[in-house]
Amino acid sequence: MGEAAFDYVIVGAGSAGCVLANRLSGDPSLAVALVEAGGRDRNPWIHIPAGYYRNYSNPAVTWQFGSGPEPHLDGRIVSWPRGRVLGGSSAINGLLYVRGQAQDFDVWRQLGNVGWGWHDVLPYFKRAENQERGADDLHGADGPLSVSDVRLGQRQLCDAFIEACEVEGIPRTADFNGPEQEGAGYYQLTNRNGRRCSTAVGYLNPVRGRRNLVVVTDALVEAVELNGRRATGIRWTRNGAVETITARREVILAAGAIGSPHILQLSGIGPGAVLKSAGVPVRHELAGIGENLQDHLQARFIYQCTGRGSLNDVWHSPWLRVHAGLEYALTRRGILTIGAGVAGAFARSRPDVDLPDVQFHFMPLSADRPGQGLNTFSGVTLSVCQLRPESRGTLAIKSADPAAHPTIVSNYLAAETDRRVLLDGMKLVRRVTSRPAFARHVVREHLPGPEAATDEALMAYARAYATTVFHPCGTCKMGSGSDTGAVVDARLNVHGLAGLRVADASIMPTLTSGNTNAPTIMIAEKAADMILADARNGALRAA
C-alpha cells in the first residue's frame, strides 16, 4: 500500500465492515479502504448453510478465542469462535435473522442515546432486508441482505416441537420479527436461493469493482495511529512486513466485540491499569473499553428420537450423505440448507414476566458438545438461553503483541437473576418436551438426562455444559459523556478523540433479545448514514 491515503479506513470486513464499505463507497468522491485480518471467503462450506457446523472450529476462517476460566461455570474455558474471513461472523454463524424486541432499542434511547429508539432504527432494518416474503410496514424487500424461509422438506420433528409449545401456552407465530416477538415457529435465515448470504455476499461482492474502494485481506492491525487527540490512520502487519495507511477523515473500527476493544487497547486507548500491565503506553485513558461484556448463555437438551428427520442419520450414512448432497446440488433444498435453529420460540419463563425473557433454538441434529461429531442416534437439540442477562464480563490485552489473544471473562451466571431465569427456562423445556405432541417422538432424554431431576442437578448441568450462543457485545458501550463507562457517543465517535468511530456489536449498551447479526448490520447501516451526513456538513470533528 506504500503511503496510501483514503478518506475512510474501515478495520474489519465482517457483519458491520462490509456494510460500511458498501454504503460509504457509494459516494464516488470518497476513497474507502476496507482492511481484514482474514482471507477471502473461498471455503465452500461457508456458502452451504449447514456448513456452519464444519467451520465452527476451523482456524482457517475463525479466531479461536476462549472465555474464562469462568468462575460460575466450574472454571471452564468456553470456546468463542469468531469469523476471520471476508464476511466475518456472518460467514460462519448459524444464519438466523432475528432483530430483537422493540423495547430493546427504546432502552438504548432511554440510556441517553438519542436516535436509537425502535422507530429510529426500524428504517435501517428495512433498508438492509431483501425479504423473500415481500415488503410491508415492518420489512423491506430491496436491500442487499437476503432473508428467506426454511427450505427443509422433513419437518415432522420441528412441527411437533411447535405444536408442543402451543399446548404449553406459547402461541404459534409466523414471524419473530413481526409486531410481537413472542411465539413458537420457524426461523428465517440470511439465505439466498439455498446459499448463505453473508455481508460479504450481499454487501461487498456487488461493489468490489468500484474504483474508490480498496479491500485489503490478511492484514493484522497492530494499532490506530494518533496525532495528539486525532486518529490519522492504522498500522498493520502483512506477510511479515509492517505497513501504514492514512485516513484523511476517519478510522472506523468494525472488528467486533472482541477485535475493536482489543485494537483500541493495543493503541494505548483504554483503562490505564490494563494498558500499563500489558506494557502499552497510555495515549488516551478511557475506562469503559473492554468492560460491559455481555453474551447469551445456552443450556442444551438433547433427545433421542424415533423416525426420520435428524441430520445425525445423514451424517452417519454414506448413502444418505450422497442423497442430501444431490438434493442440495439439484434443488438447493433439504437438510443442508438448515441453520443453527430451524424452529424456535421466544417465551416467558414465568407467567408474571412482561416480555419474553427466554429463547429456544430447535435443531434436528445433536452432539454432546458443540463442535464435536454428531451423536450416532437420531437426535435433536433444544437449547434455551436467557435473553437479557445482567451479568457483565471484561476483556483485556495481555501484552503489546497484536497476535496474542486478549483475556476474556464473560462472568456468566454471576447475577442471581440470570441463574433464576435459566433454571426456569430449563424447566420450561422439560414441560414443552413432555407434551404428547413431541413426547411421542422421543425415545429418551440424552442430556441432561433423567438423573437431573432437581433444581440443584439442573444448575449443576448448566455449570458443566452450558455454552455461548456466540453473541458477545457491549465492550465499547454507547453512552453520553456523563456515563463513565461509555466509549462512544450516539454518533459512535470515541469520547475524547477525533476521527475515530466504532460501529459494530461492541457499541450495544445492552444485549438485544435474540441473535445479534441483524442488529449489528442495522448498526452499520445507521452508522454509514451518520458518517456521510457528517461528511456533507464539511468540517472534521474536533476532539
N, C-alpha and C positions, 0 to 999 in steps of 0.2 A: 504493500500500500504506500510505502515511502512516506512522504509528508502530506498525505491526502487530507483534505478538509471537507466537511459536509455541514449542512445546516443542522441536521439531527442525526445523532448516533444512538441507535437502539441496541441495548445489550440484552440478548436472549431472543431466539426465534421460536418461542413457544406459543402457548394459547393466547397470550397478550401481544407478544412481539410481532407475530405475523399480521395481526390485525392493524397494529400501528404502522407497520411498513406499507401495507396496502393503502390505508387512508391518508397518511402523510405524503406519500409519493404521488398521490392523486393530484397534487398541485405541482405542475411541471416546473415551477420556478424554485422549488425546494429540492435540494440534494439530500438524499437519505441513505444512511448505511445501516445495515442490519447485521449484527455480529453474534454468532452462535458457537458455543464450545463444542457441540457435537457435529455430526456429519449430515450428509444427505439422507433422506428417508427412503432408501432403496431396498431395505429389508422387506421381502414380500409379505411376511407375517404382520407387518404394520398395517397393511391395507385390507387384510382379511379380518373382519371384526372379531371372530373368536380367537384370533392370533394374539390378542392381548394376554392370554394365559401363557403363551410361549415366551413372550417378551418381558414378562414380569421380572425375571432375574437375569436378563441378558445384558451384560455390561457394555456391549457394543452400542446399545441405544438407550441405556438408562444410567443415571447416577445411582449407585448402590449405597444410599445413606442409611443410617440407623439411628433410631431414637432410644436413648436410655444410657445406662440402666434405669429402668422405670421403677421408681420406689413403690408404687402401688400395684405393680404387675409382677410381683415376685422377683424384682430386679432384672427382668428380661430386657434384651435389646429387641426392639420392634423394627423389622425391615421397612425401609422407606424408599422404594424406588421412585425416581422422578425422571421425566423424559430428557435425554441428552441427544437430540436429533432435531432436524427441522420439524416443526410442529410441537416440539416439547412434549409435555404430558398429554396433550390432545392426540398425540400419535401413538401413545402406549396405554391410554386409560381404557375404562370399560364402556365408553361411548354414550353413557346415559345423559340425556338432556333434561336437566331439572333446574328451574330458576330459583326456587326457594319461595318463601311466603312474602306477600306484600308487606307484612308487618316488619320483616327483617330490615328492609330498606328505610321504612319510616323510623325505626330505631336509630339507624345511621344518622338520619336527619336530626332526630331529637338529641343526639350526642354533639350537635353543633356543626354538622357537615351539610351546609346549605347546598341544595341542588341534588341531593342524593336520596330523596324520598321515593316511594314507589312510583308516583306519577311522573317523577323526573327521569327515572331510569327505564320505565317501560318502553319509551320510543327507541331506546338503544337495543333492548332485547329484540324488538320487532325488526329493527333495521338489520340485525345480524342474520335473522332467520330466512331460510328458504324452506318454508313449511310444506311438506307433502300434502297436507290436508287443505291448503289454501289459506288466504288471508282473512282475518276478521278483526274485531276490536282489540284483541289481545295478541294476535300473531301476525307475522309478516311472511310474505312468500317471494320476495325479490332479493333477499340477502345472500351473502356468499356461503353461509353455513347450512348445509342440507340437514333437515330434521325429518326423520321418517319413522313409520310404524315397524314393528317387529315383522320379519319375513320368515317366520317359523311355521311349518306345517303341523307338526305334532305338538299339540298344546294341551293335552288332557291333564297333565300334572299341573301346569300353570292355571288352567281353568278351575281345577279342583281347589287350588290354593285360594283363588279369588272368591269362589263360592263359599269356602270355609270362613273367609274374612267377613263376608256378608252375614252369614249366620251368627258370627260373633258380634255383629253390630257395627262393623266398619263398612260404610256404604261403597258400592261399586262406582268407579269414576272412569270416564273415557279420556281424561286429560289432567295430569298432575300439575300442569301449568295453566289451568283454567281459572275461573273466578275464585275457587277454593281449592286448596291443595289436598284436603283430607279425602281419603278413599283408598280403595284397592283396585288395581287394574294393570294394564301393560305400560311399560316404559316406552318412550320414544328414544331413538338413537341418533347420534350425529353420523348418519349413514346416507350414502348416495348410491342408489342402484346396487345395493348389497355390498358396497365397499366403504371403508372408513372415510369420513370427511373430516380430517384434521384441519387445523387452521392453516397448515402448510398447503393442503389440497385446496381448501375453499378460498383462502385469502391470498396466499403468497404466490402459488403457481400461476394464476392468471395474470399477474403483473410482473413476473420475473423479467420480461423484456423491456420494461421501462428504462429509459436511458438515465433517469435521475435516481435509480435505485441500485445499490450495490449490496450483494449478500456475501458475507464472509463466514465460512464454516471452519471448524476445527481450530478455533481461536479461544484460548483460555484467558479470560480477562483477569488481569492482576490488580488493577486499581482504576479509579476515576482520577484523572489529573485535575488538580486545583491550582488556580492562581488567586491567592487570597481566599475570598469567600465565593469565588465563581468557579464552576466546573468548566473546564476548557477542552476535555476530550477523555480518552481512555488509553490504557496501556494493556497489551496482551502478549501472550506467548503462542507462537505457531511454528511448528516444525523446528523447535529448538531456538528460534530467533525471537527477540523482543521487538515489537512494533508499536507505534503510537498512531493515533488518528485524532484529528482536531474536530471539535463541534463548535461551529460558529454561533449557533443559537442554544442548543440544549443537548445534554446527555439524558437519555430516558432509560432507566433500569426496568426491564421486564423479564428478569431472570427467575421470578417466582419467589415463594415464601421462604425458601432456603437460599437461593442464589443472590437475591437482591440485598438482604441484610449482610450476607457474607461478603459481598463485594464492597459494600459501604464500610464495613469494619476493616477490611484489608486496606481501604483507602484512608484510614485514620479518622473515620466518621462513625461515632457511636459512643457507647459508655466508656468513660475514661479508664476505669479499673480493668475492664475486659481488654481494651487495646494495650494498655501498659503490660499486663500479664502475658500478652502474646508477643511483646516486643515491637509493637507498631506505634510510631509516634502519633500523638493526638493532634489532628488538624482541626477538627470541629466536634466538640462534645455534644452528643445527643443521646440521652439516656434510654430512649424507647427502642432503639434499633436492636432487634433480636429478642425483645420482650413481647408479651401479649400473644404468644404462640398458642394456637387453637387447632384442634383436629377432631374428627369424628372417630370414635372407637366402636367397633362392632363385635358382638358375640355371635358366633356361628353355630347353628344347629344343623346336623346332618342326619338325613333319614334314608334308610334303605327302602326302596320302593319296588312294587311289582310292575310288570308291563314294560312298554317301550317309552322312549322319550328322553332318556338320560344320555348326555354326551359321554358318560363313562362307558356305556356299551359300545359306542362308536370308537372311542379311544382304544379299547382293548380288542377290537375285531378288525383284522385286515380287510375283510370283505366290506364291512360297514364303513370303514375309512374310505375305501375306494368309492363306494356309493355316495357318501357325503361329499367327497371331492368332485365327483361328476355332477351331482345335483347343483353344487355351488357354481362350478365352471359353466354349466349349460343354462342355468336359470337364475343365478345369484340369489338363491333361496336356500332354506334349510338350516341345519344346526350350526353351520359355520358362520351364519350371519348374526349370532346372538352376541350380546354384550355382557357386562358384569351383573346384569339383572335383566331378566326377561319380563317378569311380573314383579309387583311390589305393592307397598302400601305406606301411607302416612296416617298415623293413628294417634289417639290419645292414650297415654299409659294408664290414666285413671279417669273416671267419669267427671271429676271436678276440674280437669285441666281445660283451659280456654281454647287452646290451639293444639294441633298435632305436635307431639314432642318426641315421637319415635318414628323411625323409617325402617321398612322391611325391604330387603333385596332377596328375591326368589330366583334361584339359578338351577337349571336342570343338569347339574354336574356336582361333583363333590370331591374334596381332598381333605385329608386330616388337617393340613395347614396350607395356606396359600403358597403357590409356587412348587408344591410337591406334586408327584404323579397322582392322577385321579384314582379313586378307590376302584377296586375290582368288581364291586357290586353295582347294581343300578341305583345310583344315588342322586339326591337333590340337596341343595343347601338353602337354608332360610336364615338370613342374618338380621340382627336388629341393632340399631345404633340410636343413641340419644342425639337429638337434632341440635340442641343449643347448650353445649357443655359450659360449665362455669370454671372448670379447671384451666389454668394457664401455665404454659411452659416457657422455655427460654432457648435461645440459640446463641452460641459464642464461638469466635475463632479460637483455635488453639495455638496458632503460630502465624507468622507472616507469609508462610508458604501457601500460595493460592491453590495448590493441588491437594492440600490437606483438608479433609472434611471437617466441618465445624462440629462442636459438641452440641448435641440436640437432646433436650429432655422435655418431653411433652407434658409430663406430670399428670397423665391420665388418672381419672378416678380420685384425684386429690380432694375434690369437693363432695360433701355428703349428698347434695342434690344429684350429682352425676351418678353416684352409686345407687341411689334410690331409684332413679328413672331407668337405669339399665336393668336393675333387678325386676322392676315392674314390666319392662319391655320383654324380658326373657319369659316371665310368667304369661304374658300375652301371647308369645309364640306358642307356648305349650297349649294354651286354650284354643287357639286357632287350629293347630295341627291335630287336636283331639276331636275336632268336629267330624262327623261321619263323611262329609263330602271329600275331605282329604284323608282321613284316617283309613278309609277302605283301600287306599293305595299303598299304605305303609306296612312294611314287614317289621321294622324296629327302628328305634331312635339310636343311631350310632354314636353321636356326640350331642350333648354331654353324656347321654345315656341314662337309663332309669335309676342308676345309683345316685345321681344328682337330684335328690328328692326334696331337699330342704333349701331355705334361703341361703344358708351358710355354704351349702355344697354348690349352689349355682354361682355364688360370688367367688368361690374358690376356683371354679371352672373358668370364670371370666378372667381372673387374675392370671391363670395359667395359659389361657388360649386366646383371649380377646386380642384383636389386632386392628390396625388402622384401616379406614376406608379411603385413605390416600387423599385427604382434603386439608393439608396444612395451610394456614393463613394467618394474617394478623401481625406479622413480625416487623412491619413498617407502618404502623397504625395511622390511619387518617384521623385528624382531630385539630382543634383550634390551638392557637399558640398558648392559651392558658392551660392546656392539658399537658402536663409534664411528661406523659408517656407517648404523646403524639410525635410522629416522624414527618408526616406530610400534611399540608393543609387541604382544604376541599377542592383545590385545583391541582392537587397532587405534587405541588412544589415541596421540596425538602426544606423544613424550617431552618432559617438562618443562612441558607445558601442560595445562590442564583445559578440559573442554567442547569438545574438538576431536578428531575422528577422521578417518581416511582409509579408505575402503572401496571399492577398485577395483583394476584390474590393477597400479597403481603399487606396491602393497604386496608383490607377489610377490618373495621374496628371490632366487629363481632361476626362470628361464623354464620353463614346463611343456612337455612333449613333444608338441606339436601346436598346433592352433588354440586361441586363448585366450578366445573368447567364453564358452564353457561354464564354464571355471574362474572367470571374472570374475563370472558370475551366481552361482556357488556361494559366492564370497567375500561377496557382498552378502547372500545367504540366511543365512549363518553370522553375519555382522555384525549383521543385524537381530535374531537371537536373543540375541546378547550385549548389544546395546543395550537390548532390552526386559527382559532379566534384570537389568541394572543399574538400570533404572527401577523395577522391582519391589522392588529392595533398598533403594530410598529415596534416600539422601544422594547429592548430586553429588560426583564425584571431585575431590579437591583436586589442585592442580598439584604 
